[in-house]
Amino acid sequence: MTDSAQLTDRVQRIMQQVDYYLHCELDAEYVHDQPMDARERLELALKEELARNMALETH
């Protein structure tokens, strides 16, 4: 996989979580009982992608 394709793949994985987060925050029907759930998912996705990136840079 080329660097460009890898970057696109990583961005898409993060954007899936961003989309979920925005849906949860902006959807009027979303139950906001636990508003941190969506944010925590987004934060975890970012950490995972950064970890993957650092692992690739060290190899």
mmCIF file of the N, C-alpha and C atoms, coordinates in Angstrom:
data_MODEL
# 
_entry.id   MODEL 
# 
loop_
_atom_site.group_PDB 
_atom_site.id 
_atom_site.type_symbol 
_atom_site.label_atom_id 
_atom_site.label_alt_id 
_atom_site.label_comp_id 
_atom_site.label_asym_id 
_atom_site.label_entity_id 
_atom_site.label_seq_id 
_atom_site.pdbx_PDB_ins_code 
_atom_site.Cartn_x 
_atom_site.Cartn_y 
_atom_site.Cartn_z 
_atom_site.occupancy 
_atom_site.B_iso_or_equiv 
_atom_site.pdbx_formal_charge 
_atom_site.auth_seq_id 
_atom_site.auth_comp_id 
_atom_site.auth_asym_id 
_atom_site.auth_atom_id 
_atom_site.pdbx_PDB_model_num 
ATOM 1   N N  . MET A 1 1  ? 0.853   -1.180 0.000  1.00 0.00 ? 1  MET A N  1 
ATOM 2   C CA . MET A 1 1  ? 0.000   0.000  0.000  1.00 0.00 ? 1  MET A CA 1 
ATOM 3   C C  . MET A 1 1  ? 0.897   1.242  0.000  1.00 0.00 ? 1  MET A C  1 
ATOM 4   N N  . THR A 1 2  ? 0.581   2.200  -0.833 1.00 0.00 ? 2  THR A N  1 
ATOM 5   C CA . THR A 1 2  ? 1.394   3.417  -0.914 1.00 0.00 ? 2  THR A CA 1 
ATOM 6   C C  . THR A 1 2  ? 1.158   4.293  0.311  1.00 0.00 ? 2  THR A C  1 
ATOM 7   N N  . ASP A 1 3  ? 2.075   5.219  0.539  1.00 0.00 ? 3  ASP A N  1 
ATOM 8   C CA . ASP A 1 3  ? 1.932   6.151  1.661  1.00 0.00 ? 3  ASP A CA 1 
ATOM 9   C C  . ASP A 1 3  ? 0.627   6.927  1.549  1.00 0.00 ? 3  ASP A C  1 
ATOM 10  N N  . SER A 1 4  ? 0.305   7.359  0.342  1.00 0.00 ? 4  SER A N  1 
ATOM 11  C CA . SER A 1 4  ? -0.922  8.118  0.116  1.00 0.00 ? 4  SER A CA 1 
ATOM 12  C C  . SER A 1 4  ? -2.161  7.277  0.439  1.00 0.00 ? 4  SER A C  1 
ATOM 13  N N  . ALA A 1 5  ? -2.138  6.028  0.030  1.00 0.00 ? 5  ALA A N  1 
ATOM 14  C CA . ALA A 1 5  ? -3.267  5.134  0.305  1.00 0.00 ? 5  ALA A CA 1 
ATOM 15  C C  . ALA A 1 5  ? -3.381  4.857  1.799  1.00 0.00 ? 5  ALA A C  1 
ATOM 16  N N  . GLN A 1 6  ? -2.243  4.683  2.477  1.00 0.00 ? 6  GLN A N  1 
ATOM 17  C CA . GLN A 1 6  ? -2.262  4.460  3.921  1.00 0.00 ? 6  GLN A CA 1 
ATOM 18  C C  . GLN A 1 6  ? -2.824  5.671  4.649  1.00 0.00 ? 6  GLN A C  1 
ATOM 19  N N  . LEU A 1 7  ? -2.400  6.857  4.233  1.00 0.00 ? 7  LEU A N  1 
ATOM 20  C CA . LEU A 1 7  ? -2.905  8.079  4.844  1.00 0.00 ? 7  LEU A CA 1 
ATOM 21  C C  . LEU A 1 7  ? -4.409  8.201  4.632  1.00 0.00 ? 7  LEU A C  1 
ATOM 22  N N  . THR A 1 8  ? -4.860  7.934  3.428  1.00 0.00 ? 8  THR A N  1 
ATOM 23  C CA . THR A 1 8  ? -6.296  7.995  3.130  1.00 0.00 ? 8  THR A CA 1 
ATOM 24  C C  . THR A 1 8  ? -7.053  7.011  4.000  1.00 0.00 ? 8  THR A C  1 
ATOM 25  N N  . ASP A 1 9  ? -6.531  5.810  4.154  1.00 0.00 ? 9  ASP A N  1 
ATOM 26  C CA . ASP A 1 9  ? -7.166  4.786  4.974  1.00 0.00 ? 9  ASP A CA 1 
ATOM 27  C C  . ASP A 1 9  ? -7.248  5.235  6.433  1.00 0.00 ? 9  ASP A C  1 
ATOM 28  N N  . ARG A 1 10 ? -6.182  5.797  6.949  1.00 0.00 ? 10 ARG A N  1 
ATOM 29  C CA . ARG A 1 10 ? -6.165  6.271  8.343  1.00 0.00 ? 10 ARG A CA 1 
ATOM 30  C C  . ARG A 1 10 ? -7.156  7.402  8.559  1.00 0.00 ? 10 ARG A C  1 
ATOM 31  N N  . VAL A 1 11 ? -7.169  8.336  7.621  1.00 0.00 ? 11 VAL A N  1 
ATOM 32  C CA . VAL A 1 11 ? -8.091  9.466  7.737  1.00 0.00 ? 11 VAL A CA 1 
ATOM 33  C C  . VAL A 1 11 ? -9.536  8.961  7.709  1.00 0.00 ? 11 VAL A C  1 
ATOM 34  N N  . GLN A 1 12 ? -9.821  7.993  6.856  1.00 0.00 ? 12 GLN A N  1 
ATOM 35  C CA . GLN A 1 12 ? -11.182 7.457  6.773  1.00 0.00 ? 12 GLN A CA 1 
ATOM 36  C C  . GLN A 1 12 ? -11.596 6.792  8.089  1.00 0.00 ? 12 GLN A C  1 
ATOM 37  N N  . ARG A 1 13 ? -10.673 6.064  8.725  1.00 0.00 ? 13 ARG A N  1 
ATOM 38  C CA . ARG A 1 13 ? -11.003 5.435  10.009 1.00 0.00 ? 13 ARG A CA 1 
ATOM 39  C C  . ARG A 1 13 ? -11.325 6.488  11.064 1.00 0.00 ? 13 ARG A C  1 
ATOM 40  N N  . ILE A 1 14 ? -10.551 7.559  11.086 1.00 0.00 ? 14 ILE A N  1 
ATOM 41  C CA . ILE A 1 14 ? -10.810 8.636  12.045 1.00 0.00 ? 14 ILE A CA 1 
ATOM 42  C C  . ILE A 1 14 ? -12.122 9.332  11.705 1.00 0.00 ? 14 ILE A C  1 
ATOM 43  N N  . MET A 1 15 ? -12.354 9.590  10.433 1.00 0.00 ? 15 MET A N  1 
ATOM 44  C CA . MET A 1 15 ? -13.565 10.309 10.033 1.00 0.00 ? 15 MET A CA 1 
ATOM 45  C C  . MET A 1 15 ? -14.826 9.517  10.351 1.00 0.00 ? 15 MET A C  1 
ATOM 46  N N  . GLN A 1 16 ? -14.755 8.203  10.349 1.00 0.00 ? 16 GLN A N  1 
ATOM 47  C CA . GLN A 1 16 ? -15.908 7.404  10.765 1.00 0.00 ? 16 GLN A CA 1 
ATOM 48  C C  . GLN A 1 16 ? -16.282 7.732  12.206 1.00 0.00 ? 16 GLN A C  1 
ATOM 49  N N  . GLN A 1 17 ? -15.278 7.893  13.044 1.00 0.00 ? 17 GLN A N  1 
ATOM 50  C CA . GLN A 1 17 ? -15.540 8.236  14.439 1.00 0.00 ? 17 GLN A CA 1 
ATOM 51  C C  . GLN A 1 17 ? -16.014 9.685  14.567 1.00 0.00 ? 17 GLN A C  1 
ATOM 52  N N  . VAL A 1 18 ? -15.458 10.577 13.758 1.00 0.00 ? 18 VAL A N  1 
ATOM 53  C CA . VAL A 1 18 ? -15.899 11.972 13.763 1.00 0.00 ? 18 VAL A CA 1 
ATOM 54  C C  . VAL A 1 18 ? -17.369 12.039 13.356 1.00 0.00 ? 18 VAL A C  1 
ATOM 55  N N  . ASP A 1 19 ? -17.724 11.300 12.305 1.00 0.00 ? 19 ASP A N  1 
ATOM 56  C CA . ASP A 1 19 ? -19.114 11.276 11.857 1.00 0.00 ? 19 ASP A CA 1 
ATOM 57  C C  . ASP A 1 19 ? -20.038 10.789 12.961 1.00 0.00 ? 19 ASP A C  1 
ATOM 58  N N  . TYR A 1 20 ? -19.615 9.727  13.653 1.00 0.00 ? 20 TYR A N  1 
ATOM 59  C CA . TYR A 1 20 ? -20.406 9.197  14.758 1.00 0.00 ? 20 TYR A CA 1 
ATOM 60  C C  . TYR A 1 20 ? -20.556 10.252 15.853 1.00 0.00 ? 20 TYR A C  1 
ATOM 61  N N  . TYR A 1 21 ? -19.446 10.897 16.194 1.00 0.00 ? 21 TYR A N  1 
ATOM 62  C CA . TYR A 1 21 ? -19.466 11.923 17.233 1.00 0.00 ? 21 TYR A CA 1 
ATOM 63  C C  . TYR A 1 21 ? -20.403 13.062 16.857 1.00 0.00 ? 21 TYR A C  1 
ATOM 64  N N  . LEU A 1 22 ? -20.277 13.548 15.630 1.00 0.00 ? 22 LEU A N  1 
ATOM 65  C CA . LEU A 1 22 ? -21.133 14.652 15.190 1.00 0.00 ? 22 LEU A CA 1 
ATOM 66  C C  . LEU A 1 22 ? -22.591 14.234 15.158 1.00 0.00 ? 22 LEU A C  1 
ATOM 67  N N  . HIS A 1 23 ? -22.848 13.029 14.717 1.00 0.00 ? 23 HIS A N  1 
ATOM 68  C CA . HIS A 1 23 ? -24.229 12.527 14.704 1.00 0.00 ? 23 HIS A CA 1 
ATOM 69  C C  . HIS A 1 23 ? -24.804 12.541 16.121 1.00 0.00 ? 23 HIS A C  1 
ATOM 70  N N  . CYS A 1 24 ? -24.014 12.062 17.058 1.00 0.00 ? 24 CYS A N  1 
ATOM 71  C CA . CYS A 1 24 ? -24.490 12.006 18.445 1.00 0.00 ? 24 CYS A CA 1 
ATOM 72  C C  . CYS A 1 24 ? -24.689 13.397 19.032 1.00 0.00 ? 24 CYS A C  1 
ATOM 73  N N  . GLU A 1 25 ? -23.811 14.321 18.687 1.00 0.00 ? 25 GLU A N  1 
ATOM 74  C CA . GLU A 1 25 ? -23.905 15.672 19.238 1.00 0.00 ? 25 GLU A CA 1 
ATOM 75  C C  . GLU A 1 25 ? -24.987 16.508 18.571 1.00 0.00 ? 25 GLU A C  1 
ATOM 76  N N  . LEU A 1 26 ? -25.241 16.277 17.300 1.00 0.00 ? 26 LEU A N  1 
ATOM 77  C CA . LEU A 1 26 ? -26.152 17.141 16.552 1.00 0.00 ? 26 LEU A CA 1 
ATOM 78  C C  . LEU A 1 26 ? -27.544 16.559 16.361 1.00 0.00 ? 26 LEU A C  1 
ATOM 79  N N  . ASP A 1 27 ? -27.692 15.270 16.537 1.00 0.00 ? 27 ASP A N  1 
ATOM 80  C CA . ASP A 1 27 ? -28.982 14.630 16.325 1.00 0.00 ? 27 ASP A CA 1 
ATOM 81  C C  . ASP A 1 27 ? -29.926 14.982 17.476 1.00 0.00 ? 27 ASP A C  1 
ATOM 82  N N  . ALA A 1 28 ? -31.029 15.618 17.166 1.00 0.00 ? 28 ALA A N  1 
ATOM 83  C CA . ALA A 1 28 ? -31.989 16.046 18.194 1.00 0.00 ? 28 ALA A CA 1 
ATOM 84  C C  . ALA A 1 28 ? -32.601 14.852 18.916 1.00 0.00 ? 28 ALA A C  1 
ATOM 85  N N  . GLU A 1 29 ? -32.630 13.691 18.262 1.00 0.00 ? 29 GLU A N  1 
ATOM 86  C CA . GLU A 1 29 ? -33.231 12.507 18.876 1.00 0.00 ? 29 GLU A CA 1 
ATOM 87  C C  . GLU A 1 29 ? -32.238 11.697 19.698 1.00 0.00 ? 29 GLU A C  1 
ATOM 88  N N  . TYR A 1 30 ? -30.963 12.062 19.639 1.00 0.00 ? 30 TYR A N  1 
ATOM 89  C CA . TYR A 1 30 ? -29.947 11.333 20.385 1.00 0.00 ? 30 TYR A CA 1 
ATOM 90  C C  . TYR A 1 30 ? -30.162 11.538 21.873 1.00 0.00 ? 30 TYR A C  1 
ATOM 91  N N  . VAL A 1 31 ? -30.132 10.463 22.612 1.00 0.00 ? 31 VAL A N  1 
ATOM 92  C CA . VAL A 1 31 ? -30.298 10.539 24.061 1.00 0.00 ? 31 VAL A CA 1 
ATOM 93  C C  . VAL A 1 31 ? -28.950 10.924 24.664 1.00 0.00 ? 31 VAL A C  1 
ATOM 94  N N  . HIS A 1 32 ? -28.892 12.055 25.309 1.00 0.00 ? 32 HIS A N  1 
ATOM 95  C CA . HIS A 1 32 ? -27.627 12.564 25.845 1.00 0.00 ? 32 HIS A CA 1 
ATOM 96  C C  . HIS A 1 32 ? -27.399 12.141 27.294 1.00 0.00 ? 32 HIS A C  1 
ATOM 97  N N  . ASP A 1 33 ? -27.771 10.895 27.594 1.00 0.00 ? 33 ASP A N  1 
ATOM 98  C CA . ASP A 1 33 ? -27.552 10.396 28.949 1.00 0.00 ? 33 ASP A CA 1 
ATOM 99  C C  . ASP A 1 33 ? -26.068 10.305 29.280 1.00 0.00 ? 33 ASP A C  1 
ATOM 100 N N  . GLN A 1 34 ? -25.275 9.930  28.298 1.00 0.00 ? 34 GLN A N  1 
ATOM 101 C CA . GLN A 1 34 ? -23.837 9.797  28.510 1.00 0.00 ? 34 GLN A CA 1 
ATOM 102 C C  . GLN A 1 34 ? -23.117 10.523 27.383 1.00 0.00 ? 34 GLN A C  1 
ATOM 103 N N  . PRO A 1 35 ? -23.044 11.836 27.433 1.00 0.00 ? 35 PRO A N  1 
ATOM 104 C CA . PRO A 1 35 ? -22.488 12.601 26.311 1.00 0.00 ? 35 PRO A CA 1 
ATOM 105 C C  . PRO A 1 35 ? -21.011 12.362 26.055 1.00 0.00 ? 35 PRO A C  1 
ATOM 106 N N  . MET A 1 36 ? -20.295 11.779 27.011 1.00 0.00 ? 36 MET A N  1 
ATOM 107 C CA . MET A 1 36 ? -18.865 11.560 26.829 1.00 0.00 ? 36 MET A CA 1 
ATOM 108 C C  . MET A 1 36 ? -18.572 10.305 26.002 1.00 0.00 ? 36 MET A C  1 
ATOM 109 N N  . ASP A 1 37 ? -19.550 9.424  25.813 1.00 0.00 ? 37 ASP A N  1 
ATOM 110 C CA . ASP A 1 37 ? -19.304 8.187  25.065 1.00 0.00 ? 37 ASP A CA 1 
ATOM 111 C C  . ASP A 1 37 ? -18.786 8.455  23.658 1.00 0.00 ? 37 ASP A C  1 
ATOM 112 N N  . ALA A 1 38 ? -19.446 9.348  22.939 1.00 0.00 ? 38 ALA A N  1 
ATOM 113 C CA . ALA A 1 38 ? -19.037 9.650  21.569 1.00 0.00 ? 38 ALA A CA 1 
ATOM 114 C C  . ALA A 1 38 ? -17.655 10.300 21.562 1.00 0.00 ? 38 ALA A C  1 
ATOM 115 N N  . ARG A 1 39 ? -17.413 11.195 22.501 1.00 0.00 ? 39 ARG A N  1 
ATOM 116 C CA . ARG A 1 39 ? -16.104 11.861 22.564 1.00 0.00 ? 39 ARG A CA 1 
ATOM 117 C C  . ARG A 1 39 ? -15.003 10.856 22.881 1.00 0.00 ? 39 ARG A C  1 
ATOM 118 N N  . GLU A 1 40 ? -15.279 9.913  23.778 1.00 0.00 ? 40 GLU A N  1 
ATOM 119 C CA . GLU A 1 40 ? -14.287 8.903  24.133 1.00 0.00 ? 40 GLU A CA 1 
ATOM 120 C C  . GLU A 1 40 ? -13.977 8.001  22.945 1.00 0.00 ? 40 GLU A C  1 
ATOM 121 N N  . ARG A 1 41 ? -14.989 7.664  22.142 1.00 0.00 ? 41 ARG A N  1 
ATOM 122 C CA . ARG A 1 41 ? -14.755 6.863  20.940 1.00 0.00 ? 41 ARG A CA 1 
ATOM 123 C C  . ARG A 1 41 ? -13.849 7.609  19.963 1.00 0.00 ? 41 ARG A C  1 
ATOM 124 N N  . LEU A 1 42 ? -14.111 8.887  19.796 1.00 0.00 ? 42 LEU A N  1 
ATOM 125 C CA . LEU A 1 42 ? -13.302 9.708  18.903 1.00 0.00 ? 42 LEU A CA 1 
ATOM 126 C C  . LEU A 1 42 ? -11.864 9.797  19.411 1.00 0.00 ? 42 LEU A C  1 
ATOM 127 N N  . GLU A 1 43 ? -11.705 10.035 20.691 1.00 0.00 ? 43 GLU A N  1 
ATOM 128 C CA . GLU A 1 43 ? -10.365 10.134 21.275 1.00 0.00 ? 43 GLU A CA 1 
ATOM 129 C C  . GLU A 1 43 ? -9.605  8.818  21.128 1.00 0.00 ? 43 GLU A C  1 
ATOM 130 N N  . LEU A 1 44 ? -10.272 7.706  21.356 1.00 0.00 ? 44 LEU A N  1 
ATOM 131 C CA . LEU A 1 44 ? -9.634  6.399  21.212 1.00 0.00 ? 44 LEU A CA 1 
ATOM 132 C C  . LEU A 1 44 ? -9.199  6.166  19.767 1.00 0.00 ? 44 LEU A C  1 
ATOM 133 N N  . ALA A 1 45 ? -10.042 6.534  18.814 1.00 0.00 ? 45 ALA A N  1 
ATOM 134 C CA . ALA A 1 45 ? -9.684  6.363  17.401 1.00 0.00 ? 45 ALA A CA 1 
ATOM 135 C C  . ALA A 1 45 ? -8.451  7.187  17.048 1.00 0.00 ? 45 ALA A C  1 
ATOM 136 N N  . LEU A 1 46 ? -8.390  8.400  17.554 1.00 0.00 ? 46 LEU A N  1 
ATOM 137 C CA . LEU A 1 46 ? -7.219  9.243  17.291 1.00 0.00 ? 46 LEU A CA 1 
ATOM 138 C C  . LEU A 1 46 ? -5.961  8.640  17.900 1.00 0.00 ? 46 LEU A C  1 
ATOM 139 N N  . LYS A 1 47 ? -6.056  8.154  19.125 1.00 0.00 ? 47 LYS A N  1 
ATOM 140 C CA . LYS A 1 47 ? -4.900  7.539  19.776 1.00 0.00 ? 47 LYS A CA 1 
ATOM 141 C C  . LYS A 1 47 ? -4.431  6.298  19.027 1.00 0.00 ? 47 LYS A C  1 
ATOM 142 N N  . GLU A 1 48 ? -5.390  5.476  18.552 1.00 0.00 ? 48 GLU A N  1 
ATOM 143 C CA . GLU A 1 48 ? -5.031  4.272  17.824 1.00 0.00 ? 48 GLU A CA 1 
ATOM 144 C C  . GLU A 1 48 ? -4.302  4.610  16.527 1.00 0.00 ? 48 GLU A C  1 
ATOM 145 N N  . GLU A 1 49 ? -4.793  5.614  15.822 1.00 0.00 ? 49 GLU A N  1 
ATOM 146 C CA . GLU A 1 49 ? -4.153  5.990  14.562 1.00 0.00 ? 49 GLU A CA 1 
ATOM 147 C C  . GLU A 1 49 ? -2.764  6.590  14.798 1.00 0.00 ? 49 GLU A C  1 
ATOM 148 N N  . LEU A 1 50 ? -2.618  7.380  15.849 1.00 0.00 ? 50 LEU A N  1 
ATOM 149 C CA . LEU A 1 50 ? -1.303  7.932  16.173 1.00 0.00 ? 50 LEU A CA 1 
ATOM 150 C C  . LEU A 1 50 ? -0.338  6.816  16.559 1.00 0.00 ? 50 LEU A C  1 
ATOM 151 N N  . ALA A 1 51 ? -0.815  5.826  17.297 1.00 0.00 ? 51 ALA A N  1 
ATOM 152 C CA . ALA A 1 51 ? 0.030   4.699  17.678 1.00 0.00 ? 51 ALA A CA 1 
ATOM 153 C C  . ALA A 1 51 ? 0.457   3.912  16.440 1.00 0.00 ? 51 ALA A C  1 
ATOM 154 N N  . ARG A 1 52 ? -0.480  3.684  15.514 1.00 0.00 ? 52 ARG A N  1 
ATOM 155 C CA . ARG A 1 52 ? -0.132  2.976  14.273 1.00 0.00 ? 52 ARG A CA 1 
ATOM 156 C C  . ARG A 1 52 ? 0.929   3.760  13.509 1.00 0.00 ? 52 ARG A C  1 
ATOM 157 N N  . ASN A 1 53 ? 0.751   5.069  13.441 1.00 0.00 ? 53 ASN A N  1 
ATOM 158 C CA . ASN A 1 53 ? 1.694   5.911  12.716 1.00 0.00 ? 53 ASN A CA 1 
ATOM 159 C C  . ASN A 1 53 ? 3.089   5.844  13.350 1.00 0.00 ? 53 ASN A C  1 
ATOM 160 N N  . MET A 1 54 ? 3.150   5.918  14.671 1.00 0.00 ? 54 MET A N  1 
ATOM 161 C CA . MET A 1 54 ? 4.453   5.873  15.354 1.00 0.00 ? 54 MET A CA 1 
ATOM 162 C C  . MET A 1 54 ? 5.103   4.503  15.148 1.00 0.00 ? 54 MET A C  1 
ATOM 163 N N  . ALA A 1 55 ? 4.297   3.432  15.150 1.00 0.00 ? 55 ALA A N  1 
ATOM 164 C CA . ALA A 1 55 ? 4.842   2.095  14.932 1.00 0.00 ? 55 ALA A CA 1 
ATOM 165 C C  . ALA A 1 55 ? 5.417   1.978  13.533 1.00 0.00 ? 55 ALA A C  1 
ATOM 166 N N  . LEU A 1 56 ? 4.747   2.550  12.546 1.00 0.00 ? 56 LEU A N  1 
ATOM 167 C CA . LEU A 1 56 ? 5.247   2.491  11.176 1.00 0.00 ? 56 LEU A CA 1 
ATOM 168 C C  . LEU A 1 56 ? 6.532   3.313  11.018 1.00 0.00 ? 56 LEU A C  1 
ATOM 169 N N  . GLU A 1 57 ? 6.625   4.426  11.712 1.00 0.00 ? 57 GLU A N  1 
ATOM 170 C CA . GLU A 1 57 ? 7.806   5.270  11.609 1.00 0.00 ? 57 GLU A CA 1 
ATOM 171 C C  . GLU A 1 57 ? 9.032   4.622  12.223 1.00 0.00 ? 57 GLU A C  1 
ATOM 172 N N  . THR A 1 58 ? 8.843   3.782  13.217 1.00 0.00 ? 58 THR A N  1 
ATOM 173 C CA . THR A 1 58 ? 9.979   3.156  13.892 1.00 0.00 ? 58 THR A CA 1 
ATOM 174 C C  . THR A 1 58 ? 10.481  1.921  13.147 1.00 0.00 ? 58 THR A C  1 
ATOM 175 N N  . HIS A 1 59 ? 9.718   1.442  12.150 1.00 0.00 ? 59 HIS A N  1 
ATOM 176 C CA . HIS A 1 59 ? 10.132  0.258  11.395 1.00 0.00 ? 59 HIS A CA 1 
ATOM 177 C C  . HIS A 1 59 ? 10.667  0.628  10.068 1.00 0.00 ? 59 HIS A C  1 
# 
